Structures are given as C-alpha cells and as structure tokens.
Amino acid sequence: MDREKRFWNEIIQSEIGIYEDGREDGKEEGRIEGRIDGEQKGIEKVARNMKLQNVDYNVIANFTGLSIDEIEKL
C-alpha cells in the first residue's frame, strides 16, 4: 500500500508542478500583453497630440508607425 501511495503522490506532485508552470506562463503572458497595450496607448496619445498640432498625417505615420487610417480614427 505504501508503494501505491507514493505512486499517486508523485502523480499529484507532477500535476501540481504542471499547473504552477502554466500559471507562471500565464502571468508572464499577461505582463507582456499589458506592456504592449501600454506602449500602443502611448503611441496613440502622441499621435493624437500631433494631430492637435496639425502635424501632417504622413509625418505622424512615420514617427508612430500607425497607418493613415488609424490616425484618422483617433
């Protein structure tokens, strides 16, 4: 019985390790997505401010990487 108990304990520990690894991967993925989202919002804010200063859309596109269509929608 002790051998069977160790067997199941190892399986459970393995499953817990897989769960924890997945959770850590999810956290890292969330951090990356948050960073990308924040950078995009910053770029859009700069583009909006450039629009308010009547900067040509082609110049805004060059500096921000946004398309003319994206700039017009801001």
NORDA-V589566 format. One record per pair of residues at least 6 apart in sequence whose ideal C-beta (glycine too) atoms are under 8 Angstrom apart, sorted by the first residue. I is the first residue (numbers start at 0). J is the second residue. D is the distance in Angstrom with one decimal. If there is no record, write none. Layout:
I;J;D / I;J;D
This chain:
42;63;5.0 / 42;64;7.0 / 42;65;6.7 / 43;63;8.0 / 43;65;7.5 / 43;73;6.0 / 45;62;7.5 / 45;63;6.2 / 46;59;5.2 / 46;63;4.9 / 46;65;5.6 / 46;69;7.9 / 46;70;5.6 / 46;73;5.7 / 47;73;4.9 / 49;58;7.4 / 49;59;4.8 / 49;62;7.4 / 49;63;7.8 / 50;56;7.9 / 50;59;6.8 / 50;70;6.8 / 50;73;6.3 / 56;67;5.2 / 56;70;5.1 / 56;71;7.3 / 57;67;7.4 / 59;65;6.9 / 59;70;5.3 / 60;66;6.5 / 60;67;5.8 / 60;70;6.3 / 63;70;7.7
